[in-house]
Amino acid sequence: MSISKNFLTFILISFSIVRCSSQRNLNQIDKIPYPVYPQVNQTRPDLPSPFITKEGKEYVIAVTKEDKFAIIEVTPSNSREICKQLIVDTLDFPQLAQKGLHSEKYLDKVKTISGWDLAKINEFGRPNGLSKSGFMESDENIISVIKGDNRIVSKLGLTHPQLAKPLFHVLNMMDTDLSLNRWNMAKHRWENIASFYYNNHKVFVEAGDTKGGQKSLFNDNIEGGFYIRLWREFDSSEIKYLEEHYNNLSTNELYRLKDLLSIINIGEMEPQYIMRYGFYEGHTYWRADPIALSLIFGFRSLEEIDRSFEGKLLEILTTHFTE
């Protein structure tokens, strides 16, 4: 797949504004007083996770399959083998590059993305297009999905780069273990890291590589070759909150709400899509829902999220973006 001239233009532009906005919430550490991966620690280091050093390197604390604790450097970069991570489509979405969010008035004027017209992207993006499951549902289109998620992220008081960052941190843990040959190539699975800490939450991870590849919905040379499942467990107060505030739901509906809030299935394409385009995919299996991301990675509490959406979380999480 060829890269358009427009795309070559926007990958050469500086992204200092977006990078700074996505680093604001990281705790800074002057010096790391523990061994750093590939060395491990027998007990959990007394450090926040994630954190950033004064040199600008970002780290998370992960738990290995042997229940050891690893301080892994995960700084997003365009030089990572697994994918480029600091690219924003400034040509098509200048407001996204400047503020981390879209302008809806500008979105109404968009005719092409990465050099491809919207009709082509919509055709490729629906089920049985470039992907059997689709990048969006059959009643959704690329602009309606970008708009819908932009509204959700705005209501959460977050930005798209902020929500992309923890996913890049996960990819960079994977990338580190790939470079260290700590990947089960026979089973095509990442089995070395079982979980990691993020904003006072323990996040579980499973990942593997596929024999085939998924082509991108856009003219950007992104390809998918990994699958990643991320989740965290609710604590007792969160379970109580959901059962009390959503007691109108059936048992199956409440079970579905819990899953939608606490589990996501993605590949390496989704964080790049979020960063470049503010696109989390539509309501398909591979959706990186921003509400789930904000809860799993501790950007917002369950009560804060619920208040933001007026106690209608199941409706918000399941309604297709059909505008």
Buried (B, 14 or more C-beta within 10 A) or exposed (E): EEEBEBBEEBBEBEBEBBBEBBBEBBEEBEEBEBEBBEEBBEEEBEBBBBBBBEEEBBBBBBBBEEEBBBBBBBBBBEEBEBBBBBBBBBBBBBBBBBBBBBBBEEBEEBEBBBBBEBEBBBEBBBBEBBBEEBBBBEEBBBBBBBBBBBBBBBBBEBBBBBBBBBBBBBBBBBBBBBEEEBBEEEEBBBBBBBBBBBBEBEBBBBBBBEEEEBBBBBBBBBBBBBBBEBBBEBEEEBEEBBEEBBEEBEEEEBEBBBEBBBBBBBBBBBBBBBBBBBBBBBBBEBBBBBBBBBBBBBBBBBEEBBEBBEEEBBEBBEEBBEE
